[in-house]
Amino acid sequence: MKNKKKIIALSGAILAIAATIGIGTWIGSSKNENDIAVSDEEQVESSSTEELPLVSEDGVNLTLTEENFDEIKKFMSEFQIGAIVKEIDDVTFDSSGLIVDNVCLERIEYKMNNLTNTNTAFDTLAIYNDENLKEDYSNWNEIVNKHIVNIEEYFNKNILNAKNVFDLIFIVMNNYGIDESSFINARLDKKNYDGIYEEYKQKHYYCDIYDDFDLSLIKLNDNDYDEIISKDLIIATNLSETNDEFFSFITMRVEYMKNDTLHNRNLIFTIRYLDDIEKEAE
């Protein structure tokens, strides 16, 4: 456990990179089975329904298997202090697929400390938009206290039952109809793998969201769109310094058309691991 401080610091930096790169990368993702980053030999065998999970030429597993998932669960369950940031964004694209606008509609952070049995939630979007927030953030705590919100308004009250960071994620995900089985056999594609993993050791797994996903959960109502193009669940993981894989953020993405313009509505859950940072600050 003593290496956690370095692990957490690393994950925070990568998350910032991921937030910038992720949306553009996901747009370019292909769901064509032939675009998976595997060797020619593996590609030939990929038609078999009894195949083993596919592995890249350099030995990286490209499928989130039950074994992988259990390893992630074990590692993440060690963290008793953490936070989850819920963010809803709407991204607009031009005819060539370039981002022309990105609006944040909501950003709420829930912080959990099971060592002190304290929990709180605050509106980070309101904090950064607060005209009284000083440029040097010297009155940060004062502004944060102004924007503490009701936990149940933005998260189901069962979030208070989380025993560790892994619990925290899946209590939240279950409230959106996503359970552990949704993650099993999620796949990477070649563009995501080649563009991100080699440099950042970050993977973007993807799978479909169930058909009857309630669009109002992401503030998308009937009059907001003309056509729904696709609905995806994107699962991002990073590697720690001890080579443990862990979930870093999870996105529910709905691609839609409005007035012949392409949009993505993204519900993003960013996970923060805080154990050693919090203990050091005490």
DADA-V700196 format. One record per helix or strand. SS is the DSSP state (hx for helix, st for strand). FROM is the first residue (numbers start at 1). TO is the last residue. Records with the same first field share a line. If there is no record, write none. Layout:
SS = FROM-TO ; FROM-TO
//
This chain:
hx = 4-27 ; 33-35 ; 40-45 ; 66-76 ; 124-129 ; 140-146 ; 151-154 ; 157-161 ; 165-174 ; 180-183 ; 190-200 ; 215-218 ; 222-224 ; 275-281
st = 55-55 ; 61-61 ; 63-63 ; 81-93 ; 99-113 ; 118-123 ; 148-148 ; 187-187 ; 202-208 ; 227-239 ; 245-258 ; 261-273
//
